[in-house]
Amino acid sequence: GDRRLGQERERSRANVVTISSCDEELQLESRFGVHAMKPGLVERVQRTVGAEVDRDRHVKRRCRRDDRIEQLPAVGRGGVFAHWSDTLPHLTLDTPRRFTDRWEAAASLGLRAGYSDAVAECANHGRLHTAHPATLAGQVARAHSHHTNAGRTVAITTTDAETARSINREIQWHAHPSARHAVALHDGTNAFVGDQITTRRNDPHLMTDYGQKVRNRHTWTVVAIRPGGGIAVTHPDRGTAELPDAFVRANVELGWAVTGYGNQGDTVDIGIAVLDATTSRNHAYVAMTRGRHANHALLVDASGTIAQFDIGPHLLRV
């Protein structure tokens, strides 16, 4: 981070260095080029960048991002990004291109802003449902099986890890109820060949055959279980990697259902959001906008008293 910024500053002003890119992005533009970083990296370089901004009157600061409360914030983000977002001109991403239906594209903007009519629009199109905690995992697993058997990709987003774990166990049972040869994972579950898993740690020493590093929240499909507990995993874009047994035991979980940070930025055919009374509005927005063809929300209702059109206030919680 700091060293690379220093090296790039010495190069021609026409040079551009990108530290990383994502939906929320900070740009520092000067006569030396453009440095772009996501908010979570700001705290790693803000001391260097802040000094440059203070000394160099040629530096122009410009933010380009969705409003910082509309999606899930970066973990441990630096306060300098929030300050610049509040005080500097910025561009807002307001033309969704993910969705097949125009109404859903418009509704996604309403959900992002917290408008109640966007929730009503989702309800009018049959996208809001309730589920009892005892039947939730089975409902989601059956929906997942239905869509994947039809060749559709699915993203399942939950508010907490325990809900994701119960859904993952149910999906796994539907996929191969009689499978036996498995490997133990970090979250107390087991993985079989064919399961979808997620890695929960960046490891620069683990590389795929495409030259891609194994990173936190990457999802993979298990293609082989090695003697001793290691696994071979693959992804159509990243390639195939060997995960050693120690890494599997400490940093691998089942990955069909994940929390919001795991799915933010993904685009699939069908999105399934599992929401409860603790779900924030920005989390609900992320969870309900992953699917290009359809997005369905299941609100967990232990009392059985929440009507479909009463779901709105829960989705608009801040």
Solvent accessible surface area in square Angstrom, and as a share of the most:
residue,aa,sasa,rsa
1,G,45,0.43
2,D,73,0.38
3,R,194,0.71
4,R,118,0.43
5,L,3,0.02
6,G,33,0.32
7,Q,95,0.42
8,E,15,0.07
9,R,53,0.19
10,E,146,0.66
11,R,132,0.48
12,S,67,0.43
13,R,170,0.62
14,A,83,0.64
15,N,54,0.28
16,V,97,0.56
17,V,5,0.03
18,T,67,0.39
19,I,42,0.21
20,S,31,0.20
21,S,82,0.53
22,C,57,0.34
23,D,63,0.33
24,E,13,0.06
25,E,12,0.05
26,L,1,0.00
27,Q,31,0.14
28,L,9,0.04
29,E,49,0.22
30,S,23,0.15
31,R,109,0.40
32,F,42,0.18
33,G,6,0.06
34,V,35,0.20
35,H,11,0.05
36,A,6,0.05
37,M,1,0.00
38,K,81,0.34
39,P,4,0.02
40,G,14,0.13
41,L,26,0.13
42,V,3,0.01
43,E,86,0.39
44,R,150,0.55
45,V,4,0.02
46,Q,66,0.29
47,R,218,0.80
48,T,40,0.23
49,V,5,0.03
50,G,24,0.23
51,A,37,0.29
52,E,17,0.07
53,V,25,0.14
54,D,123,0.64
55,R,175,0.64
56,D,12,0.06
57,R,223,0.81
58,H,92,0.41
59,V,27,0.15
60,K,130,0.55
61,R,90,0.33
62,R,109,0.40
63,C,0,0.00
64,R,83,0.30
65,R,4,0.01
66,D,5,0.03
67,D,47,0.24
68,R,60,0.22
69,I,92,0.47
70,E,25,0.11
71,Q,7,0.03
72,L,9,0.05
73,P,42,0.26
74,A,28,0.22
75,V,118,0.68
76,G,45,0.43
77,R,72,0.26
78,G,3,0.03
79,G,56,0.54
80,V,33,0.19
81,F,1,0.00
82,A,17,0.13
83,H,106,0.47
84,W,11,0.04
85,S,4,0.03
86,D,93,0.48
87,T,81,0.47
88,L,36,0.18
89,P,107,0.67
90,H,72,0.32
91,L,107,0.53
92,T,62,0.36
93,L,68,0.34
94,D,89,0.46
95,T,84,0.49
96,P,43,0.27
97,R,211,0.77
98,R,64,0.23
99,F,26,0.11
100,T,87,0.51
101,D,52,0.27
102,R,223,0.81
103,W,48,0.17
104,E,9,0.04
105,A,19,0.15
106,A,65,0.51
107,A,5,0.04
108,S,6,0.04
109,L,55,0.27
110,G,8,0.08
111,L,9,0.05
112,R,19,0.07
113,A,46,0.36
114,G,22,0.21
115,Y,135,0.52
116,S,75,0.49
117,D,101,0.52
118,A,6,0.05
119,V,6,0.03
120,A,42,0.32
121,E,60,0.27
122,C,7,0.04
123,A,6,0.04
124,N,99,0.51
125,H,81,0.36
126,G,32,0.31
127,R,24,0.09
128,L,1,0.01
129,H,64,0.29
130,T,50,0.29
131,A,5,0.04
132,H,87,0.39
133,P,67,0.42
134,A,88,0.68
135,T,70,0.40
136,L,11,0.05
137,A,20,0.16
138,G,12,0.11
139,Q,59,0.26
140,V,1,0.01
141,A,1,0.01
142,R,135,0.49
143,A,34,0.27
144,H,22,0.10
145,S,36,0.23
146,H,114,0.51
147,H,30,0.14
148,T,54,0.31
149,N,126,0.65
150,A,60,0.46
151,G,65,0.62
152,R,88,0.32
153,T,74,0.43
154,V,24,0.14
155,A,6,0.05
156,I,0,0.00
157,T,0,0.00
158,T,0,0.00
159,T,37,0.21
160,D,54,0.28
161,A,55,0.43
162,E,101,0.45
163,T,27,0.16
164,A,7,0.05
165,R,52,0.19
166,S,44,0.28
167,I,0,0.00
168,N,3,0.02
169,R,108,0.39
170,E,54,0.24
171,I,6,0.03
172,Q,20,0.09
173,W,154,0.54
174,H,70,0.31
175,A,61,0.47
176,H,42,0.19
177,P,84,0.53
178,S,95,0.61
179,A,41,0.32
180,R,226,0.82
181,H,131,0.58
182,A,34,0.27
183,V,11,0.06
184,A,58,0.45
185,L,11,0.05
186,H,96,0.43
187,D,22,0.11
188,G,60,0.57
189,T,5,0.03
190,N,71,0.36
191,A,0,0.00
192,F,31,0.13
193,V,78,0.45
194,G,46,0.44
195,D,0,0.00
196,Q,54,0.24
197,I,0,0.00
198,T,6,0.04
199,T,0,0.00
200,R,82,0.30
201,R,133,0.49
202,N,85,0.43
203,D,21,0.11
204,P,79,0.50
205,H,162,0.72
206,L,24,0.12
207,M,89,0.40
208,T,9,0.06
209,D,103,0.53
210,Y,135,0.51
211,G,46,0.44
212,Q,85,0.38
213,K,82,0.35
214,V,1,0.00
215,R,111,0.41
216,N,58,0.30
217,R,68,0.25
218,H,38,0.17
219,T,41,0.24
220,W,4,0.01
221,T,54,0.31
222,V,1,0.01
223,V,68,0.39
224,A,22,0.17
225,I,24,0.12
226,R,101,0.37
227,P,135,0.85
228,G,68,0.65
229,G,17,0.17
230,G,7,0.07
231,I,0,0.00
232,A,2,0.01
233,V,0,0.00
234,T,39,0.23
235,H,40,0.18
236,P,117,0.74
237,D,111,0.58
238,R,36,0.13
239,G,3,0.03
240,T,48,0.28
241,A,3,0.02
242,E,88,0.40
243,L,3,0.01
244,P,64,0.40
245,D,51,0.26
246,A,60,0.47
247,F,11,0.05
248,V,0,0.00
249,R,135,0.49
250,A,54,0.42
251,N,18,0.09
252,V,0,0.00
253,E,33,0.15
254,L,3,0.02
255,G,1,0.01
256,W,25,0.09
257,A,2,0.01
258,V,16,0.09
259,T,30,0.17
260,G,0,0.00
261,Y,80,0.30
262,G,14,0.14
263,N,12,0.06
264,Q,53,0.24
265,G,42,0.41
266,D,61,0.32
267,T,57,0.33
268,V,21,0.12
269,D,21,0.11
270,I,7,0.04
271,G,1,0.01
272,I,6,0.03
273,A,0,0.00
274,V,4,0.02
275,L,1,0.01
276,D,32,0.17
277,A,58,0.45
278,T,103,0.60
279,T,2,0.01
280,S,36,0.23
281,R,20,0.07
282,N,28,0.14
283,H,17,0.08
284,A,2,0.02
285,Y,22,0.08
286,V,0,0.00
287,A,1,0.00
288,M,7,0.03
289,T,3,0.01
290,R,8,0.03
291,G,0,0.00
292,R,82,0.30
293,H,82,0.37
294,A,14,0.11
295,N,4,0.02
296,H,50,0.22
297,A,2,0.01
298,L,15,0.08
299,L,2,0.01
300,V,35,0.20
301,D,9,0.05
302,A,71,0.55
303,S,77,0.50
304,G,63,0.61
305,T,106,0.62
306,I,40,0.20
307,A,56,0.43
308,Q,68,0.30
309,F,128,0.54
310,D,76,0.40
311,I,1,0.01
312,G,10,0.09
313,P,94,0.59
314,H,50,0.22
315,L,4,0.02
316,L,41,0.21
317,R,121,0.44
318,V,149,0.86
